[in-house]
Amino acid sequence: MNWTEKKNQRRCELIDKEIDGFLSIAESLELDQLQNEMEKYRKKKAPLPIEAVRRTKKELERLVEQNPPPQKWYDEDWLPFEPGDFKGK
């Protein structure tokens, strides 16, 4: 499968027509095909690091569980307002 600038240009044209509300049924099918081809190409050339993100998230959750943050996570002296200023508004 070869992704080309010409295919991407056509995909963009079809997306513009879809946004404008003028996409025909045939063009919609063509856009679906081009979107699928582009997605396969992207996954092959630049796969998203989903597993690495999941591992990092799990590690961060473990660290937070072992070392929970304090209940009061802000410094009142730094705040440009009083913490109760927005209650009931």
trRosetta pair geometry for C-beta under 8 A, 3 or more apart (Angstrom, degrees):
i j d omega theta_ij theta_ji phi_ij phi_ji
1 37 6.2 -162 -172 -148 125 90
1 40 6.0 8 97 108 164 131
1 41 6.5 -129 120 -73 115 86
1 44 7.9 153 69 -4 114 156
3 7 6.0 -114 -156 66 60 137
3 8 7.0 62 172 -50 97 99
3 37 6.3 156 -94 145 91 99
3 38 6.2 100 -127 -108 131 57
3 41 3.8 28 -32 -110 141 164
4 7 4.8 102 56 5 78 98
4 8 7.1 -143 99 -2 45 86
5 8 5.6 -56 -148 39 35 112
5 9 6.2 41 151 -25 67 104
6 9 5.7 -50 -148 32 30 114
6 10 6.6 29 153 -17 62 104
7 10 5.8 -56 -151 37 32 110
7 11 6.3 37 150 -22 66 105
7 34 6.0 -178 179 -137 94 104
7 37 6.8 -74 170 102 146 140
7 38 7.5 -174 128 -69 115 92
8 11 5.4 -50 -147 34 34 116
8 12 6.4 36 153 -19 65 104
8 38 7.0 104 -100 -103 81 120
9 12 5.8 -55 -152 36 30 111
9 13 6.5 33 149 -21 64 104
10 13 5.5 -51 -150 33 35 114
10 14 6.4 32 153 -17 66 105
10 30 7.7 -80 150 150 118 120
10 34 6.5 -144 97 -106 101 155
11 14 5.9 -58 -151 38 30 109
11 15 6.4 33 151 -21 65 105
11 31 6.7 113 -138 -135 67 70
11 34 4.2 -164 -91 142 101 137
11 35 6.8 138 -143 -66 119 60
11 38 6.3 53 -104 -44 169 141
12 15 5.5 -50 -146 34 33 113
12 16 6.5 37 153 -20 64 102
13 16 5.8 -54 -154 34 31 112
13 17 6.5 28 150 -16 65 105
14 17 5.5 -51 -147 37 36 111
14 18 6.3 41 151 -23 66 103
14 23 6.5 71 -169 -119 77 114
14 27 5.6 -174 -132 176 106 101
14 30 6.4 -150 -101 96 153 103
14 31 4.2 -165 139 -86 141 106
14 34 6.9 128 37 43 146 146
15 18 5.5 -51 -148 34 33 114
15 19 6.4 34 153 -19 65 103
15 31 6.9 138 -64 -140 61 126
16 19 5.8 -53 -150 35 31 112
16 20 6.3 23 154 -12 64 110
17 20 5.7 -60 -146 44 32 108
17 22 4.9 -90 -166 77 85 88
17 23 4.7 119 120 -76 101 77
17 27 6.4 -42 96 149 146 152
18 21 7.7 42 178 -71 30 25
18 23 4.3 13 -87 -36 65 143
18 28 7.4 107 -98 -102 108 78
18 31 6.6 73 -50 -112 132 172
23 27 4.8 -135 -163 95 78 121
23 28 5.3 100 143 -66 117 82
23 31 6.9 -23 -154 -14 137 145
24 27 4.5 94 51 10 78 104
24 28 6.9 -132 97 -10 41 86
25 28 5.5 -50 -148 31 31 116
25 29 6.7 31 153 -16 63 101
26 29 5.8 -54 -154 35 32 110
26 30 6.4 33 148 -19 65 106
27 30 5.3 -51 -146 38 37 115
27 31 6.2 41 152 -22 67 102
28 31 5.7 -50 -147 34 30 113
28 32 6.6 35 151 -21 62 102
29 32 5.7 -49 -150 32 33 114
29 33 6.5 34 151 -18 64 105
30 33 5.7 -56 -153 36 32 113
30 34 6.3 28 152 -15 67 108
31 34 5.7 -56 -144 41 32 109
31 35 6.1 36 156 -23 67 106
32 35 5.7 -54 -146 35 28 113
32 36 6.4 28 155 -19 63 106
33 36 5.8 -56 -152 35 29 111
33 37 6.4 28 152 -17 64 107
34 37 5.6 -53 -145 37 34 112
34 38 6.2 34 156 -19 66 106
35 38 5.8 -55 -146 37 29 111
35 39 6.3 30 155 -20 64 107
36 39 5.8 -55 -147 36 29 111
36 40 6.5 29 155 -18 64 105
37 40 5.8 -55 -150 36 31 110
37 41 6.3 30 153 -18 65 108
38 41 5.6 -56 -149 38 32 113
38 42 6.2 32 154 -20 66 106
39 42 5.7 -52 -144 36 31 111
39 43 6.3 30 157 -19 64 106
40 43 5.9 -55 -147 37 29 110
40 44 6.3 26 154 -18 63 109
41 44 5.8 -60 -150 38 29 109
41 45 6.0 7 162 -2 68 115
42 45 6.2 -66 -134 49 26 97
42 46 5.8 -49 -169 56 66 91
43 46 7.8 -77 -106 68 11 50
43 47 5.4 41 -164 -99 57 79
43 48 7.9 -49 -114 3 69 80
44 47 7.5 47 -76 -54 7 89
49 52 4.1 -25 165 37 109 121
49 53 5.9 121 108 -25 83 90
50 53 5.7 -59 -150 36 32 112
50 54 6.3 32 154 -20 67 105
51 54 5.6 -51 -147 35 34 112
51 55 6.4 34 154 -18 66 104
52 55 5.8 -52 -148 36 32 110
52 56 6.3 32 153 -19 64 107
53 56 5.7 -55 -147 38 31 112
53 57 6.3 34 153 -21 65 106
54 57 5.7 -53 -147 35 30 112
54 58 6.3 30 155 -19 64 106
55 58 5.8 -55 -148 37 30 111
55 59 6.3 30 153 -18 65 107
56 59 5.7 -56 -147 38 31 111
56 60 6.3 30 154 -18 65 106
57 60 5.8 -56 -148 37 30 110
57 61 6.3 30 154 -19 65 106
58 61 5.8 -53 -148 36 30 111
58 62 6.4 33 152 -21 63 105
59 62 5.6 -53 -150 34 32 113
59 63 6.4 31 153 -18 65 105
60 63 5.7 -53 -147 37 33 111
60 64 6.3 32 155 -18 66 105
61 64 5.8 -54 -146 37 31 110
61 65 6.3 34 154 -21 64 107
62 65 5.7 -56 -150 35 30 113
62 66 6.4 23 154 -13 64 108
63 66 5.8 -59 -147 41 31 107
63 67 6.1 -26 170 34 68 104
64 67 6.7 -80 -131 68 23 68
64 68 6.4 55 171 -105 67 51
64 69 7.1 -30 -145 -20 91 87
65 68 7.1 8 -139 -66 21 82
69 73 5.7 28 147 -98 130 107
70 73 6.4 162 74 -79 79 57
74 78 7.1 -127 177 60 87 112
74 79 6.4 58 152 -59 129 111
74 83 7.8 152 78 -95 132 111
75 78 4.3 66 84 4 104 113
75 79 7.3 -176 90 -23 56 81
76 79 5.6 -45 -151 17 42 117
76 83 6.4 -62 -115 -34 101 112
79 82 7.3 120 108 -96 128 16
79 83 6.7 69 88 -64 174 70
81 85 4.6 -81 167 19 115 156
81 86 7.6 59 132 -32 146 95
82 85 4.7 123 62 -44 81 98
84 87 5.2 -31 -168 -2 74 123
86 89 5.5 -91 -161 36 57 120
